[in-house]
Amino acid sequence: VYAVRQAPVLAHNLAEALRGGARLRRYRPQRDYLKLVSLGEKAALADKFGLRLEGRLLWRWKDRIDRRFMEKFRELPRMSPPPPPRRAAQGVVEALAGGQPMCAGCGAKVGGATLSEMLAGLPRPPRADVEAGAGDDAAVLNIAGRRQVITTDQLRAFSEDFGLFAGIAAVHALGDVWAMGASPQAALANIVLPPMSPALQARTLAEIMGAAAEVMSAAGAAIVGGHTGLGAELSVGFTVTGLAEAPLGKGGAVAGDALILTKPLGTGTILAAEMALKARGDWVAAALASMARAQGEAAAILAPVAHAMTDVTGFGLAGHLLEICAASGTGAEISLADLPLLPGAEALAARGIRSTLWPANRAAAEGRVEAPVNARAALLFDPQTAGGLLAAVPAEEADRVLAALLKAGFGAAVVGRVTDRQDRLVVK
């Protein structure tokens, strides 16, 4: 309080001294000041000159004062950016110009078109025991007649709660194993810590590994090793193996199948809004809770009947559904009205908020998607972190399977159907 009143006097006197003037102001400290203290339960206490009052009206007064003060830090004046270098990496010019920073989570993935171009240049696995390589959710290895699936994932941190983030990263990595209809077996952790003291490194690693081990253990997997390093920012990843009698891939969907999604969409949009201080706290909390929800039980319900399955992550619902279509030689139809969405996702999308991966996801689907231009349709290309499973199931099984998922507490929905229009997604 005193510093706030001192600042204008100090600023004037410094400026006057620099000008060589002598018209200095005298600072007269106040003898007392109003103290407003929140008591919880939306009540507050006020104290000044020895007089004390408390009640809900005082809390509302304090809340209004606090919000007006914090609002001053939301819309800061734009500063002229420094000139960019003549040659710069992707994103540098936008960052220097004060543009949108790169998103974290699965919003930090390489775009689908770039990834497909790279994968197309890889040679086919020469070993006979590698039954499926790059392109599906996980590779499939034949080990003495048993099938083992193996996958890896890495996420940039999007939360200062390292334990929560590590748990979500574990759920995200397990998603590929569950999508293959496999039972998680073992995991290797890959952790990059930002610069910190050795003591803080130990505490942070313990927090991360404790949360990750809890998720992995609940899924039936053991963390058996890993790698740690230091870098510019925190990232956590896992390589996970699983066992399956007959792994379930993206191919196999047939026209007429119902498409079931087990989690609501919108995590990429909400995390992008949170970075820009434009997301409500309850929206962020709902998104984090959805990301932290494991999908093992959902996979156990879907795998026995699904013709094809994948998890919806960085390429968004449209991108991953098109992968199923390409692998199955089919097309698909999506009903926007039936899409499950996280609270706030549609409102934020309507305001033009997008993940930094959204443009690449939309471009990768160019020419293969017929969709209206609106906020709901935009969320089809929203990158999901620890997103839901997307399964193509026989139409006659859809109601029973959906009922089982809802009974288990999943926010699942039938979002569309498989069609015979090859590699074509129609959104209605």
C-alpha positions as CSV (number, residue, x, y, z in Angstrom):
1,V,0.0,0.0,0.0
2,Y,2.7,2.4,0.9
3,A,4.8,1.6,-2.2
4,V,1.8,2.4,-4.4
5,R,1.5,5.9,-2.9
6,Q,5.3,6.4,-2.9
7,A,5.7,5.6,-6.6
8,P,4.2,8.8,-8.1
9,V,6.2,11.0,-5.8
10,L,9.4,9.1,-6.5
11,A,8.8,9.2,-10.3
12,H,8.2,13.0,-10.2
13,N,11.3,13.6,-8.1
14,L,13.6,11.4,-10.3
15,A,12.4,13.2,-13.4
16,E,12.8,16.6,-11.7
17,A,16.3,15.7,-10.6
18,L,17.3,14.6,-14.1
19,R,16.1,17.9,-15.5
20,G,18.1,19.8,-12.8
21,G,15.0,21.2,-11.3
22,A,14.3,21.9,-7.6
23,R,10.5,21.4,-7.4
24,L,10.6,18.2,-5.5
25,R,7.5,16.8,-3.8
26,R,7.5,15.8,-0.2
27,Y,6.2,12.3,0.6
28,R,3.7,12.1,3.4
29,P,3.0,8.5,4.4
30,Q,-0.6,7.8,5.4
31,R,-1.3,7.0,9.0
32,D,-3.5,4.0,8.3
33,Y,-5.0,2.2,5.4
34,L,-8.0,0.0,4.6
35,K,-7.3,-3.7,5.0
36,L,-9.7,-6.2,3.3
37,V,-9.1,-9.8,4.1
38,S,-11.0,-12.7,2.6
39,L,-12.4,-15.1,5.2
40,G,-13.4,-17.8,2.8
41,E,-17.0,-18.8,1.9
42,K,-17.4,-15.4,0.1
43,A,-17.1,-13.3,3.3
44,A,-14.4,-10.7,4.1
45,L,-13.2,-8.6,7.0
46,A,-12.5,-4.8,6.7
47,D,-10.3,-2.9,9.2
48,K,-9.3,0.8,9.3
49,F,-8.7,3.2,12.2
50,G,-9.4,0.3,14.6
51,L,-12.9,-0.2,13.2
52,R,-13.7,-3.8,12.1
53,L,-16.5,-5.1,10.0
54,E,-17.2,-8.4,8.2
55,G,-19.7,-9.9,5.9
56,R,-20.6,-10.9,2.3
57,L,-21.0,-7.4,1.0
58,L,-17.4,-6.6,2.0
59,W,-16.3,-9.7,0.1
60,R,-18.1,-8.5,-3.0
61,W,-16.4,-5.1,-2.7
62,K,-13.0,-6.8,-2.3
63,D,-13.7,-9.1,-5.2
64,R,-14.5,-6.1,-7.5
65,I,-11.4,-4.2,-6.4
66,D,-9.2,-7.3,-7.0
67,R,-10.7,-8.0,-10.4
68,R,-10.3,-4.4,-11.6
69,F,-6.7,-4.5,-10.5
70,M,-6.0,-7.9,-12.3
71,E,-7.8,-6.7,-15.4
72,K,-5.0,-4.1,-15.9
73,F,-2.6,-7.0,-16.6
74,R,-4.8,-8.7,-19.2
75,E,-4.6,-6.3,-22.2
76,L,-1.1,-4.9,-22.1
77,P,0.0,-2.3,-24.7
78,R,1.8,-3.8,-27.7
79,M,5.5,-3.0,-27.9
80,S,7.4,-2.7,-31.2
81,P,9.1,-6.0,-31.9
82,P,12.8,-6.2,-32.7
83,P,13.6,-6.8,-36.4
84,P,13.8,-10.5,-37.2
85,P,17.0,-12.1,-38.5
86,R,17.2,-12.6,-42.3
87,R,17.1,-16.4,-41.9
88,A,15.1,-17.8,-39.0
89,A,13.5,-21.1,-37.9
90,Q,9.8,-21.6,-38.3
91,G,7.9,-19.6,-35.7
92,V,10.7,-17.2,-34.8
93,V,9.2,-14.3,-36.8
94,E,5.8,-14.8,-35.2
95,A,7.3,-15.0,-31.7
96,L,9.3,-11.8,-32.2
97,A,6.1,-10.1,-33.5
98,G,4.2,-11.0,-30.4
99,G,2.2,-13.7,-32.1
100,Q,0.7,-16.9,-30.6
101,P,3.4,-18.9,-28.8
102,M,3.7,-22.6,-29.7
103,C,1.2,-24.7,-27.9
104,A,2.2,-27.5,-25.5
105,G,0.8,-31.0,-25.1
106,C,-0.1,-32.7,-28.4
107,G,-0.4,-29.2,-29.9
108,A,3.4,-29.3,-30.2
109,K,3.4,-32.2,-32.7
110,V,4.9,-32.1,-36.2
111,G,2.1,-31.6,-38.7
112,G,0.5,-34.7,-40.3
113,A,1.6,-33.8,-43.9
114,T,5.2,-33.4,-42.9
115,L,5.1,-36.6,-40.9
116,S,3.5,-38.6,-43.8
117,E,6.2,-37.3,-46.2
118,M,8.9,-38.5,-43.9
119,L,7.3,-41.9,-43.2
120,A,6.8,-42.5,-47.0
121,G,10.6,-42.5,-47.4
122,L,11.2,-45.1,-44.7
123,P,12.0,-48.6,-46.0
124,R,9.7,-51.5,-45.0
125,P,10.9,-53.4,-41.9
126,P,13.2,-56.1,-43.2
127,R,12.6,-58.4,-40.3
128,A,9.8,-61.0,-40.5
129,D,9.0,-60.7,-36.9
130,V,8.0,-57.0,-37.3
131,E,4.4,-57.5,-38.4
132,A,3.4,-53.8,-38.5
133,G,5.7,-50.8,-38.4
134,A,5.2,-47.1,-38.7
135,G,1.7,-45.9,-39.6
136,D,-0.5,-47.6,-37.1
137,D,-0.9,-46.6,-33.4
138,A,1.8,-49.0,-32.4
139,A,4.3,-51.4,-34.1
140,V,3.5,-55.1,-33.7
141,L,6.2,-57.6,-33.0
142,N,5.8,-61.4,-33.2
143,I,7.8,-62.9,-30.4
144,A,7.7,-66.7,-30.4
145,G,4.1,-66.6,-31.6
146,R,3.0,-63.9,-29.1
147,R,2.2,-60.4,-30.3
148,Q,3.8,-57.4,-28.5
149,V,2.9,-53.8,-29.5
150,I,5.3,-51.0,-28.8
151,T,4.8,-47.2,-29.0
152,T,6.3,-44.0,-27.8
153,D,5.0,-40.5,-27.0
154,Q,6.5,-37.2,-25.6
155,L,4.7,-34.1,-24.4
156,R,5.8,-30.5,-23.7
157,A,4.6,-29.4,-20.3
158,F,1.3,-27.4,-20.2
159,S,0.9,-27.3,-16.5
160,E,3.0,-26.2,-13.5
161,D,1.5,-29.1,-11.6
162,F,4.2,-31.6,-12.6
163,G,2.4,-34.6,-11.0
164,L,-0.8,-33.9,-12.9
165,F,1.1,-33.4,-16.1
166,A,3.1,-36.6,-15.7
167,G,-0.1,-38.5,-15.1
168,I,-1.7,-37.1,-18.2
169,A,1.5,-37.9,-20.2
170,A,1.3,-41.5,-19.0
171,V,-2.4,-41.7,-20.0
172,H,-1.5,-40.2,-23.4
173,A,1.2,-42.7,-24.1
174,L,-0.9,-45.7,-23.0
175,G,-3.6,-44.6,-25.5
176,D,-1.8,-46.2,-28.4
177,V,-1.6,-49.5,-26.6
178,W,-5.3,-49.4,-25.7
179,A,-6.2,-48.5,-29.2
180,M,-4.5,-51.6,-30.5
181,G,-6.7,-53.7,-28.1
182,A,-3.6,-54.7,-26.1
183,S,-2.9,-55.0,-22.4
184,P,-0.1,-52.6,-21.2
185,Q,3.0,-54.4,-20.1
186,A,6.0,-52.2,-19.5
187,A,7.2,-48.6,-19.9
188,L,10.4,-46.6,-20.2
189,A,10.3,-43.0,-19.1
190,N,12.0,-40.2,-21.0
191,I,12.1,-36.9,-19.0
192,V,13.8,-33.6,-19.8
193,L,14.0,-31.2,-16.9
194,P,14.5,-27.4,-17.2
195,P,17.6,-26.0,-15.5
196,M,17.2,-26.4,-11.7
197,S,19.3,-27.2,-8.6
198,P,20.2,-30.9,-7.9
199,A,17.9,-30.9,-4.9
200,L,15.0,-29.6,-6.9
201,Q,15.8,-32.1,-9.7
202,A,15.4,-34.9,-7.2
203,R,12.1,-33.6,-5.9
204,T,10.7,-32.9,-9.3
205,L,11.7,-36.4,-10.7
206,A,10.2,-38.0,-7.6
207,E,6.9,-36.1,-8.2
208,I,6.8,-37.0,-11.9
209,M,7.8,-40.6,-11.5
210,G,5.4,-41.1,-8.5
211,A,2.4,-39.8,-10.5
212,A,3.4,-41.7,-13.7
213,A,4.0,-45.0,-11.8
214,E,0.5,-44.7,-10.2
215,V,-1.1,-44.4,-13.7
216,M,1.0,-47.1,-15.2
217,S,0.4,-49.5,-12.3
218,A,-3.3,-49.0,-12.5
219,A,-3.2,-49.9,-16.2
220,G,-1.2,-53.1,-15.5
221,A,2.2,-51.8,-16.7
222,A,5.5,-51.5,-14.8
223,I,8.0,-48.6,-15.4
224,V,11.2,-50.6,-15.9
225,G,13.7,-47.8,-16.7
226,G,14.2,-44.7,-18.8
227,H,16.3,-41.7,-19.5
228,T,16.7,-38.2,-18.0
229,G,18.3,-35.0,-19.3
230,L,18.3,-31.2,-19.0
231,G,16.9,-28.9,-21.6
232,A,15.1,-25.6,-22.0
233,E,11.7,-26.8,-20.8
234,L,10.0,-29.7,-19.1
235,S,8.9,-32.6,-21.3
236,V,7.8,-36.1,-20.3
237,G,7.4,-39.1,-22.5
238,F,7.0,-42.9,-22.3
239,T,7.8,-45.8,-24.5
240,V,5.1,-48.5,-23.7
241,T,4.8,-52.1,-24.7
242,G,1.6,-54.2,-24.5
243,L,0.5,-57.7,-25.3
244,A,-2.4,-58.8,-27.5
245,E,-3.6,-62.0,-29.0
246,A,-4.8,-60.3,-32.2
247,P,-3.8,-56.5,-32.3
248,L,-6.6,-54.2,-33.5
249,G,-5.4,-51.7,-36.2
250,K,-6.9,-48.8,-38.1
251,G,-7.8,-51.0,-41.1
252,G,-10.9,-53.2,-41.0
253,A,-13.7,-50.6,-40.8
254,V,-16.6,-51.4,-43.2
255,A,-19.4,-49.3,-44.6
256,G,-22.3,-49.1,-42.2
257,D,-20.2,-49.3,-39.0
258,A,-21.1,-46.8,-36.3
259,L,-18.3,-44.5,-35.1
260,I,-18.0,-44.2,-31.3
261,L,-15.9,-41.5,-29.6
262,T,-15.2,-42.0,-25.8
263,K,-14.1,-38.5,-24.8
264,P,-15.3,-35.0,-25.6
265,L,-13.2,-32.8,-27.9
266,G,-11.6,-29.4,-27.2
267,T,-8.4,-29.8,-25.1
268,G,-6.2,-28.1,-27.7
269,T,-8.5,-25.1,-28.0
270,I,-8.9,-24.8,-24.2
271,L,-5.1,-25.1,-23.6
272,A,-4.4,-22.5,-26.3
273,A,-7.0,-20.2,-24.6
274,E,-5.5,-20.8,-21.2
275,M,-2.0,-19.7,-22.5
276,A,-3.7,-16.4,-23.7
277,L,-5.5,-15.9,-20.4
278,K,-8.9,-16.3,-22.2
279,A,-10.2,-19.5,-20.6
280,R,-12.3,-19.8,-17.5
281,G,-10.9,-21.8,-14.7
282,D,-13.7,-24.3,-14.6
283,W,-13.2,-24.9,-18.4
284,V,-9.5,-25.7,-17.8
285,A,-10.3,-27.9,-14.8
286,A,-12.8,-29.9,-16.9
287,A,-10.2,-30.3,-19.7
288,L,-7.5,-31.5,-17.3
289,A,-9.9,-34.0,-15.7
290,S,-10.8,-35.4,-19.1
291,M,-7.2,-35.7,-20.1
292,A,-6.3,-37.5,-16.9
293,R,-9.1,-40.1,-17.4
294,A,-7.6,-43.5,-18.3
295,Q,-9.1,-45.4,-21.3
296,G,-8.3,-49.0,-20.3
297,E,-11.9,-49.8,-19.3
298,A,-13.2,-48.2,-22.5
299,A,-10.8,-50.2,-24.6
300,A,-11.9,-53.4,-22.9
301,I,-15.5,-52.6,-23.9
302,L,-14.7,-51.7,-27.5
303,A,-11.9,-54.0,-28.6
304,P,-13.9,-57.3,-28.6
305,V,-16.4,-55.9,-31.1
306,A,-14.6,-53.1,-33.0
307,H,-13.6,-53.5,-36.6
308,A,-11.0,-50.7,-36.3
309,M,-9.9,-48.4,-33.5
310,T,-7.5,-45.5,-32.9
311,D,-6.9,-42.8,-30.2
312,V,-7.7,-39.2,-31.1
313,T,-4.6,-37.1,-30.4
314,G,-2.6,-34.5,-32.2
315,F,-4.2,-34.7,-35.6
316,G,-7.7,-34.2,-34.3
317,L,-10.8,-36.2,-34.8
318,A,-10.9,-35.5,-38.6
319,G,-7.2,-36.4,-39.1
320,H,-7.3,-39.7,-37.2
321,L,-10.7,-40.7,-38.7
322,L,-9.2,-40.1,-42.2
323,E,-6.4,-42.5,-41.2
324,I,-9.0,-45.2,-40.4
325,C,-10.6,-44.4,-43.8
326,A,-7.4,-44.7,-45.7
327,A,-6.4,-47.9,-44.0
328,S,-9.8,-49.5,-44.5
329,G,-10.6,-48.2,-48.0
330,T,-13.7,-46.4,-46.8
331,G,-15.1,-43.0,-46.1
332,A,-17.0,-41.6,-43.2
333,E,-19.8,-39.2,-42.2
334,I,-19.8,-37.1,-39.0
335,S,-22.8,-35.5,-37.3
336,L,-21.7,-32.2,-35.7
337,A,-24.8,-32.2,-33.5
338,D,-23.7,-35.5,-31.9
339,L,-20.1,-34.4,-31.1
340,P,-19.3,-34.4,-27.4
341,L,-17.5,-31.2,-26.5
342,L,-15.7,-30.0,-23.4
343,P,-17.3,-27.1,-21.6
344,G,-16.2,-23.8,-23.2
345,A,-14.6,-25.4,-26.3
346,E,-17.3,-24.2,-28.7
347,A,-17.4,-20.7,-27.3
348,L,-13.6,-20.4,-27.5
349,A,-13.5,-21.8,-31.0
350,A,-16.2,-19.2,-32.0
351,R,-13.9,-16.5,-30.8
352,G,-11.3,-17.7,-33.3
353,I,-9.0,-19.4,-30.7
354,R,-7.0,-22.2,-32.3
355,S,-4.1,-24.4,-31.3
356,T,-0.9,-23.7,-33.2
357,L,-1.2,-27.2,-34.8
358,W,-4.7,-26.5,-36.0
359,P,-3.7,-24.9,-39.4
360,A,-1.5,-28.0,-40.2
361,N,-4.3,-30.4,-39.3
362,R,-6.8,-28.5,-41.5
363,A,-4.3,-28.3,-44.4
364,A,-3.6,-32.1,-44.2
365,A,-7.3,-32.8,-44.7
366,E,-7.7,-30.4,-47.6
367,G,-9.7,-31.9,-50.5
368,R,-10.8,-34.9,-48.4
369,V,-13.3,-33.2,-46.0
370,E,-16.7,-31.6,-46.8
371,A,-17.6,-29.5,-43.8
372,P,-19.4,-26.3,-42.9
373,V,-17.4,-23.3,-41.6
374,N,-18.4,-22.9,-38.0
375,A,-16.9,-23.3,-34.5
376,R,-18.2,-26.8,-34.0
377,A,-16.7,-28.0,-37.3
378,A,-13.4,-26.3,-36.4
379,L,-13.0,-28.5,-33.4
380,L,-12.7,-31.5,-35.7
381,F,-9.2,-30.4,-36.4
382,D,-8.4,-29.5,-32.8
383,P,-5.3,-31.5,-31.5
384,Q,-6.2,-33.6,-28.5
385,T,-3.9,-34.5,-25.6
386,A,-4.8,-37.8,-24.0
387,G,-7.9,-37.8,-26.2
388,G,-10.6,-40.5,-26.5
389,L,-10.7,-43.7,-28.4
390,L,-12.4,-43.7,-31.8
391,A,-13.9,-47.1,-32.8
392,A,-15.7,-48.4,-35.8
393,V,-18.2,-51.0,-34.5
394,P,-21.0,-52.9,-36.2
395,A,-24.2,-50.8,-36.3
396,E,-26.2,-53.5,-34.5
397,E,-23.7,-53.4,-31.5
398,A,-23.6,-49.6,-31.2
399,D,-26.4,-49.1,-28.7
400,R,-25.2,-51.9,-26.4
401,V,-21.6,-50.7,-26.5
402,L,-22.5,-47.1,-26.0
403,A,-24.7,-48.0,-23.0
404,A,-21.8,-49.9,-21.4
405,L,-19.4,-46.9,-21.9
406,L,-21.9,-44.5,-20.4
407,K,-22.5,-46.8,-17.5
408,A,-18.7,-46.9,-16.9
409,G,-18.7,-43.1,-16.7
410,F,-17.2,-42.2,-20.1
411,G,-18.6,-39.2,-22.0
412,A,-19.0,-41.3,-25.1
413,A,-21.2,-40.8,-28.1
414,V,-22.0,-42.2,-31.5
415,V,-20.6,-39.4,-33.7
416,G,-21.1,-40.8,-37.2
417,R,-20.8,-43.8,-39.5
418,V,-18.5,-45.4,-42.0
419,T,-19.4,-45.0,-45.7
420,D,-18.2,-46.4,-49.0
421,R,-17.0,-43.0,-50.3
422,Q,-13.3,-43.9,-50.2
423,D,-11.0,-41.5,-48.3
424,R,-13.8,-38.9,-48.0
425,L,-15.2,-37.4,-44.8
426,V,-18.6,-35.6,-45.0
427,V,-19.5,-33.5,-42.0
428,K,-23.2,-32.6,-41.5
